[in-house]
Structure formats: C-alpha cells, structure tokens
C-alpha cells in the first residue's frame, strides 16, 4: 500500500483550493481497468541544457538609447522605419517593407553605415537624432518626447497570457513551430507557433491550447515522484485525482464526475505509466490522456514528466493530433558556464 506523501498532499491541497472545489467528484460505477492497448509517443525525451544566461538573439532588442548613449533604436515617423545600432557593431534598418542589415562605425560628428553592401552616411545632431543621406525625415532618439510607442517601432510587447518567466524563452524554429524553454517550470517543448501559451494558468505547469477546447499540460514531477512509495500506476492514479482534476477545474469549473479511468504500467516500452479517463463538469465533458515518462540529460540525470492531453469528449482524432503537435516535452535546465 502506498503511504500519504506530505509533498504530494501540499500540491493537492494547493491545486484544489485554487480551483474552489466544493465537493468531491461523483465516482461512476465503471471500475479501474488495466489494458495493454498501445499508445504512441513519448518515451524518454532527451533533457535540454543551456548555458546560464543564454538567450536567443537572432534580432537586436528594439528600444530607445539610454540618456547619453549612442547604441539603441531610432524611429523615423515619416518613413515608419526603425534604425537599431548595436554595441557589437551591427546595424538593422527595419520597416514594413524594409529590412537592411550591416555594420556601423563612428565617423566624426556622425556614423558611417554599411547596409546590405551600400555605404550610407548618418549625421548626428545636437539632440542626438540621426539623419541618413538619401532618406527623408529624422530617426528620433527620444521616444517619450515624440510620443513614439514600442508597438509603432516593432518592439516586442509581450502580452498575457503568452508572457513567460524572466528566464524563459520562445524560439522560432523557422518551420511554423516554436521551441518553448520554461526554466521556471523545468520543462521545454515544441508546438505550432499559432498555439497560445498558458504557463501561468495551471499549478506548476507549462501549457498550450489550440484555442478550440484542446489543451496540453505538462509538469516536471521529479520531486513528487521521489517521495512516492507504490507502483507507477498508483502514482498515476494519485496524479490524476489531484492535478488532472485541478487542471480540468481551472478551465471548466468543479469536476462533478469522472468515468472510464484506465491505468497501465506494465508492458509499456520505456514509459512508466499512462491513464485515460473522461471528466465532467456542469458545462462540458472532456476526454483526457495522461502520459508518465522520463527525460534524461546527457550526464545520465533522470527527470520525471507527466503530459496531459485534454479535448472535448468523443474527439479521438484531436487527442492524437494534439499529442503529436505538442512534442519533445522534456526536462530543461540552465548550467553554469564552463
């Protein structure tokens, strides 16, 4: 018999309190069953390591120069173009129909730019604004003075709920997908770029939605699993009854019933356990698949992950599709520079 776990109980209490559950779900007569029906993906997902402080830097950060500084972004409101001067000697001129890159050097009372191979002189006036040869208007330094907004210049303005933590990154893979590195949750995953990130919606989890009732929710459960005694399908049952119920409630309200709970842990190649069930609230019914597996770093350190796919009831095709679309969900950590 498994023992109650202090850590697991704390997680459970936090999850249920956050959702405002007023009564335990009604258990249907359907017994817990064990089946050998195979599921696909994932098994052991390789862990991802990045050097501490590493950031994706395909484009320079667009923001106005600090007071008294030269490097930064200058905005031409006549041409609607942004000129960004970087400390590493790179320059970017961007607009709706323009994107020129190159280098810059100081040249007397201005700058000498090379943009896509063309030499351009930029004069610097007393106010710190730049005037480029052959281009009308000024590239303005003081955004606040001229009422220039970040969105006007093309600067990134993260909006909830797509914002990630301060140490987290979203990287464009260039193929219609993004790689989300959520160090604050200890997980990374790949998903279609048009999916919405919901990493602050669920307790200690990363999550995405397709915007049409489909959700994928992942947790690094290494700490919880390390304190659990009992079989892997017993761990899976505990996880379902606490976290999966809580996740469902965060979307649809109190869990009023569940049925067809199926658990397995034997005969699954490289996977520890999995579960399927149907959850119901006063608003809707959903089918859930929960996968419990490992994620191993190059040095052999093993982490433990639970991945839940949640879709409207009786839509098996979307259950499979979401499981495939949100993939490579595994552990991630920052490592110190060598």
C-alpha positions as a Python dict, from the first residue, in 0.01 Angstrom:
ca = {
    (1, 'X'): (0, 0, 0),
    (2, 'X'): (128, 348, -78),
    (3, 'X'): (184, 596, 205),
    (4, 'X'): (35, 950, 206),
    (5, 'X'): (301, 1193, 92),
    (6, 'X'): (346, 1529, 259),
    (7, 'X'): (475, 1695, -57),
    (8, 'X'): (206, 1543, -276),
    (9, 'X'): (-60, 1644, -25),
    (10, 'X'): (64, 2003, -28),
    (11, 'X'): (45, 2010, -409),
    (12, 'X'): (-301, 1856, -399),
    (13, 'X'): (-427, 2100, -138),
    (14, 'X'): (-291, 2396, -333),
    (15, 'X'): (-446, 2277, -655),
    (16, 'X'): (-790, 2204, -512),
    (17, 'X'): (-805, 2524, -307),
    (18, 'X'): (-710, 2729, -612),
    (19, 'X'): (-997, 2582, -805),
    (20, 'X'): (-1257, 2635, -536),
    (21, 'X'): (-1385, 2275, -543),
    (22, 'X'): (-1677, 2243, -303),
    (23, 'X'): (-1738, 1867, -318),
    (24, 'X'): (-1562, 1551, -425),
    (25, 'X'): (-1640, 1427, -777),
    (26, 'X'): (-1901, 1158, -813),
    (27, 'X'): (-1736, 827, -892),
    (28, 'X'): (-1915, 632, -1163),
    (29, 'X'): (-1961, 256, -1130),
    (30, 'X'): (-1704, 188, -1403),
    (31, 'X'): (-1412, 11, -1230),
    (32, 'X'): (-1048, 99, -1282),
    (33, 'X'): (-924, -130, -1557),
    (34, 'X'): (-586, -240, -1685),
    (35, 'X'): (-536, -277, -2057),
    (36, 'X'): (-249, -342, -2293),
    (37, 'X'): (-372, -109, -2570),
    (38, 'X'): (-56, 61, -2702),
    (39, 'X'): (-14, 438, -2703),
    (40, 'X'): (242, 625, -2906),
    (41, 'X'): (489, 900, -2804),
    (42, 'X'): (657, 997, -2584),
    (43, 'X'): (904, 757, -2425),
    (44, 'X'): (1228, 901, -2284),
    (45, 'X'): (1270, 1259, -2405),
    (46, 'X'): (1629, 1392, -2404),
    (47, 'X'): (1679, 1667, -2147),
    (48, 'X'): (1783, 2011, -2275),
    (49, 'X'): (2067, 2211, -2121),
    (50, 'X'): (2157, 2573, -2191),
    (51, 'X'): (2443, 2782, -2058),
    (52, 'X'): (2322, 3009, -1780),
    (53, 'X'): (2204, 3340, -1921),
    (54, 'X'): (2200, 3220, -2282),
    (55, 'X'): (1933, 3393, -2485),
    (56, 'X'): (1813, 3359, -2840),
    (57, 'X'): (1942, 3668, -3020),
    (58, 'X'): (1850, 3642, -3385),
    (59, 'X'): (1749, 4009, -3389),
    (60, 'X'): (1869, 4302, -3177),
    (61, 'X'): (1646, 4429, -2899),
    (62, 'X'): (1448, 4732, -3018),
    (63, 'X'): (1444, 5003, -2750),
    (64, 'X'): (1546, 5370, -2736),
    (65, 'X'): (1906, 5463, -2646),
    (66, 'X'): (1970, 5537, -2282),
    (67, 'X'): (2037, 5900, -2194),
    (68, 'X'): (2383, 5995, -2321),
    (69, 'X'): (2429, 5666, -2507),
    (70, 'X'): (2460, 5612, -2881),
    (71, 'X'): (2352, 5248, -2914),
    (72, 'X'): (1982, 5179, -2930),
    (73, 'X'): (1688, 5221, -3168),
    (74, 'X'): (1593, 5541, -3354),
    (75, 'X'): (1249, 5582, -3511),
    (76, 'X'): (1165, 5773, -3831),
    (77, 'X'): (792, 5851, -3805),
    (78, 'X'): (784, 5985, -4163),
    (79, 'X'): (913, 5664, -4320),
    (80, 'X'): (794, 5442, -4032),
    (81, 'X'): (1138, 5286, -4007),
    (82, 'X'): (1350, 5186, -3709),
    (83, 'X'): (1728, 5209, -3713),
    (84, 'X'): (1893, 4995, -3444),
    (85, 'X'): (2260, 5048, -3356),
    (86, 'X'): (2413, 4763, -3154),
    (87, 'X'): (2721, 4763, -2933),
    (88, 'X'): (2872, 4472, -3127),
    (89, 'X'): (2895, 4690, -3441),
    (90, 'X'): (2582, 4554, -3610),
    (91, 'X'): (2305, 4774, -3750),
    (92, 'X'): (1948, 4694, -3855),
    (93, 'X'): (1715, 4918, -4057),
    (94, 'X'): (1362, 4776, -4046),
    (95, 'X'): (1017, 4882, -4157),
    (96, 'X'): (701, 4742, -4312),
    (97, 'X'): (872, 4686, -4648),
    (98, 'X'): (1235, 4723, -4542),
    (99, 'X'): (1492, 4508, -4365),
    (100, 'X'): (1856, 4600, -4420),
    (101, 'X'): (2144, 4473, -4209),
    (102, 'X'): (2510, 4566, -4188),
    (103, 'X'): (2768, 4735, -3972),
    (104, 'X'): (2847, 5083, -3838),
    (105, 'X'): (3142, 5289, -3719),
    (106, 'X'): (3171, 5637, -3571),
    (107, 'X'): (3275, 5898, -3826),
    (108, 'X'): (3339, 6249, -3698),
    (109, 'X'): (3006, 6404, -3599),
    (110, 'X'): (2807, 6105, -3723),
    (111, 'X'): (2815, 5743, -3828),
    (112, 'X'): (2927, 5553, -4132),
    (113, 'X'): (2684, 5271, -4209),
    (114, 'X'): (2708, 4974, -4441),
    (115, 'X'): (2358, 4847, -4519),
    (116, 'X'): (2336, 4539, -4742),
    (117, 'X'): (2665, 4645, -4900),
    (118, 'X'): (2569, 5011, -4957),
    (119, 'X'): (2762, 5291, -4781),
    (120, 'X'): (2533, 5539, -4602),
    (121, 'X'): (2631, 5846, -4400),
    (122, 'X'): (2428, 5922, -4084),
    (123, 'X'): (2463, 6274, -3938),
    (124, 'X'): (2415, 6311, -3561),
    (125, 'X'): (2259, 6641, -3447),
    (126, 'X'): (2270, 6818, -3110),
    (127, 'X'): (1954, 6643, -2990),
    (128, 'X'): (2103, 6300, -3056),
    (129, 'X'): (1880, 6234, -3359),
    (130, 'X'): (2014, 6080, -3682),
    (131, 'X'): (1963, 6192, -4043),
    (132, 'X'): (2053, 5941, -4314),
    (133, 'X'): (2169, 6051, -4658),
    (134, 'X'): (1902, 5990, -4919),
    (135, 'X'): (1621, 5922, -4668),
    (136, 'X'): (1377, 6200, -4564),
    (137, 'X'): (1295, 6274, -4202),
    (138, 'X'): (1486, 6221, -3880),
    (139, 'X'): (1550, 5900, -3692),
    (140, 'X'): (1446, 6013, -3345),
    (141, 'X'): (1625, 5914, -3024),
    (142, 'X'): (1383, 6041, -2757),
    (143, 'X'): (1072, 5825, -2797),
    (144, 'X'): (893, 5976, -2496),
    (145, 'X'): (938, 6333, -2626),
    (146, 'X'): (781, 6249, -2962),
    (147, 'X'): (514, 6011, -2830),
    (148, 'X'): (665, 5707, -3001),
    (149, 'X'): (527, 5376, -2872),
    (150, 'X'): (711, 5041, -2872),
    (151, 'X'): (444, 4882, -3097),
    (152, 'X'): (493, 5162, -3351),
    (153, 'X'): (863, 5074, -3384),
    (154, 'X'): (815, 4697, -3398),
    (155, 'X'): (949, 4641, -3048),
    (156, 'X'): (825, 4331, -2871),
    (157, 'X'): (545, 4388, -2621),
    (158, 'X'): (470, 4052, -2451),
    (159, 'X'): (104, 4024, -2357),
    (160, 'X'): (-67, 3792, -2113),
    (161, 'X'): (-111, 3503, -2121),
    (162, 'X'): (168, 3447, -2372),
    (163, 'X'): (435, 3600, -2149),
    (164, 'X'): (679, 3354, -1997),
    (165, 'X'): (900, 3388, -1691),
    (166, 'X'): (1204, 3613, -1677),
    (167, 'X'): (1442, 3326, -1757),
    (168, 'X'): (1220, 3169, -2020),
    (169, 'X'): (1246, 3181, -2397),
    (170, 'X'): (1032, 3115, -2704),
    (171, 'X'): (1242, 3037, -3012),
    (172, 'X'): (1112, 3038, -3367),
    (173, 'X'): (1214, 2714, -3539),
    (174, 'X'): (1151, 2863, -3882),
    (175, 'X'): (912, 2583, -3982),
    (176, 'X'): (585, 2708, -3833),
    (177, 'X'): (672, 2580, -3485),
    (178, 'X'): (834, 2731, -3176),
    (179, 'X'): (1051, 2580, -2904),
    (180, 'X'): (939, 2695, -2558),
    (181, 'X'): (1207, 2678, -2287),
    (182, 'X'): (1042, 2725, -1949),
    (183, 'X'): (1325, 2711, -1697),
    (184, 'X'): (1098, 2823, -1411),
    (185, 'X'): (895, 2502, -1462),
    (186, 'X'): (1188, 2280, -1560),
    (187, 'X'): (1036, 2188, -1896),
    (188, 'X'): (1078, 2256, -2267),
    (189, 'X'): (851, 2164, -2556),
    (190, 'X'): (783, 2227, -2923),
    (191, 'X'): (443, 2331, -3057),
    (192, 'X'): (281, 2510, -3355),
    (193, 'X'): (357, 2882, -3350),
    (194, 'X'): (-13, 2975, -3355),
    (195, 'X'): (-94, 2794, -3030),
    (196, 'X'): (-150, 3008, -2720),
    (197, 'X'): (83, 2963, -2421),
    (198, 'X'): (-87, 2932, -2082),
    (199, 'X'): (206, 2871, -1850),
    (200, 'X'): (56, 3074, -1564),
    (201, 'X'): (-289, 2913, -1588),
    (202, 'X'): (-215, 2580, -1419),
    (203, 'X'): (-39, 2493, -1095),
    (204, 'X'): (335, 2445, -1155),
    (205, 'X'): (282, 2355, -1521),
    (206, 'X'): (354, 2451, -1878),
    (207, 'X'): (53, 2450, -2109),
    (208, 'X'): (-78, 2540, -2453),
    (209, 'X'): (-421, 2549, -2614),
    (210, 'X'): (-532, 2525, -2975),
    (211, 'X'): (-799, 2785, -2895),
    (212, 'X'): (-1083, 2539, -2960),
    (213, 'X'): (-1109, 2340, -2637),
    (214, 'X'): (-790, 2138, -2680),
    (215, 'X'): (-515, 2164, -2415),
    (216, 'X'): (-176, 2008, -2350),
    (217, 'X'): (-42, 2046, -1995),
    (218, 'X'): (299, 1930, -1875),
    (219, 'X'): (466, 1904, -1534),
    (220, 'X'): (807, 1808, -1413),
    (221, 'X'): (705, 1575, -1128),
    (222, 'X'): (1053, 1462, -1025),
    (223, 'X'): (1027, 1597, -668),
    (224, 'X'): (682, 1447, -613),
    (225, 'X'): (775, 1111, -761),
    (226, 'X'): (1090, 1082, -548),
    (227, 'X'): (878, 1078, -230),
    (228, 'X'): (613, 836, -356),
    (229, 'X'): (601, 472, -249),
    (230, 'X'): (396, 230, -453),
    (231, 'X'): (369, 126, -814),
    (232, 'X'): (384, 362, -1108),
    (233, 'X'): (16, 320, -1186),
    (234, 'X'): (-62, 408, -823),
    (235, 'X'): (141, 724, -871),
    (236, 'X'): (-52, 784, -1192),
    (237, 'X'): (-384, 747, -1009),
    (238, 'X'): (-275, 996, -741),
    (239, 'X'): (-163, 1240, -1010),
    (240, 'X'): (-494, 1213, -1196),
    (241, 'X'): (-708, 1261, -887),
    (242, 'X'): (-517, 1573, -781),
    (243, 'X'): (-353, 1755, -1070),
    (244, 'X'): (-563, 1643, -1367),
    (245, 'X'): (-886, 1716, -1177),
    (246, 'X'): (-740, 2054, -1078),
    (247, 'X'): (-637, 2136, -1437),
    (248, 'X'): (-984, 2050, -1565),
    (249, 'X'): (-1142, 2271, -1299),
    (250, 'X'): (-917, 2565, -1393),
    (251, 'X'): (-1087, 2559, -1735),
    (252, 'X'): (-1441, 2432, -1679),
    (253, 'X'): (-1521, 2465, -1309),
    (254, 'X'): (-1570, 2197, -1044),
    (255, 'X'): (-1521, 1836, -1151),
    (256, 'X'): (-1861, 1674, -1089),
    (257, 'X'): (-1790, 1329, -1229),
    (258, 'X'): (-1531, 1108, -1392),
    (259, 'X'): (-1556, 773, -1563),
    (260, 'X'): (-1369, 511, -1765),
    (261, 'X'): (-1045, 561, -1573),
    (262, 'X'): (-792, 321, -1720),
    (263, 'X'): (-441, 282, -1576),
    (264, 'X'): (-140, 86, -1702),
    (265, 'X'): (223, 50, -1607),
    (266, 'X'): (322, -297, -1729),
    (267, 'X'): (433, -383, -2080),
    (268, 'X'): (483, -22, -2195),
    (269, 'X'): (812, 19, -2379),
    (270, 'X'): (1017, 289, -2199),
    (271, 'X'): (711, 459, -2050),
    (272, 'X'): (643, 436, -1678),
    (273, 'X'): (262, 458, -1685),
    (274, 'X'): (-33, 615, -1860),
    (275, 'X'): (-401, 679, -1800),
    (276, 'X'): (-719, 769, -1986),
    (277, 'X'): (-1047, 898, -1843),
    (278, 'X'): (-1348, 1119, -1906),
    (279, 'X'): (-1413, 1424, -1684),
    (280, 'X'): (-1740, 1613, -1649),
    (281, 'X'): (-1850, 1949, -1512),
    (282, 'X'): (-2177, 2140, -1528),
    (283, 'X'): (-2051, 2293, -1854),
    (284, 'X'): (-1895, 2011, -2053),
    (285, 'X'): (-1735, 1669, -2072),
    (286, 'X'): (-1376, 1610, -2182),
    (287, 'X'): (-1153, 1313, -2254),
    (288, 'X'): (-803, 1311, -2107),
    (289, 'X'): (-489, 1110, -2177),
    (290, 'X'): (-206, 1130, -1924),
    (291, 'X'): (146, 1004, -2002),
    (292, 'X'): (413, 948, -1738),
    (293, 'X'): (769, 911, -1868),
    (294, 'X'): (1132, 1004, -1820),
    (295, 'X'): (1356, 1278, -1956),
    (296, 'X'): (1729, 1214, -1931),
    (297, 'X'): (2013, 1467, -1951),
    (298, 'X'): (2341, 1387, -2126),
    (299, 'X'): (2511, 1317, -1792),
    (300, 'X'): (2254, 1047, -1708),
    (301, 'X'): (2041, 1254, -1469),
    (302, 'X'): (1680, 1134, -1498),
    (303, 'X'): (1380, 1366, -1459),
    (304, 'X'): (1014, 1260, -1449),
    (305, 'X'): (740, 1422, -1657),
    (306, 'X'): (360, 1400, -1681),
    (307, 'X'): (192, 1515, -2003),
    (308, 'X'): (-186, 1558, -2015),
    (309, 'X'): (-385, 1598, -2337),
    (310, 'X'): (-739, 1728, -2278),
    (311, 'X'): (-1004, 1760, -2554),
    (312, 'X'): (-1386, 1771, -2582),
    (313, 'X'): (-1540, 1426, -2533),
    (314, 'X'): (-1552, 1179, -2822),
    (315, 'X'): (-1289, 1352, -3035),
    (316, 'X'): (-1020, 1083, -3051),
    (317, 'X'): (-864, 1235, -3363),
    (318, 'X'): (-786, 1563, -3184),
    (319, 'X'): (-648, 1371, -2886),
    (320, 'X'): (-397, 1203, -3114),
    (321, 'X'): (-328, 1519, -3313),
    (322, 'X'): (-253, 1734, -3008),
    (323, 'X'): (-27, 1466, -2862),
    (324, 'X'): (179, 1481, -3182),
    (325, 'X'): (165, 1858, -3235),
    (326, 'X'): (296, 1938, -2885),
    (327, 'X'): (603, 1719, -2872),
    (328, 'X'): (954, 1680, -2729),
    (329, 'X'): (810, 1780, -2390),
    (330, 'X'): (1106, 1713, -2163),
    (331, 'X'): (1324, 1848, -1886),
    (332, 'X'): (1528, 2166, -1930),
    (333, 'X'): (1785, 2333, -1707),
    (334, 'X'): (2041, 2612, -1710),
    (335, 'X'): (2402, 2511, -1647),
    (336, 'X'): (2692, 2727, -1537),
    (337, 'X'): (2940, 2839, -1799),
    (338, 'X'): (3250, 2618, -1809),
}
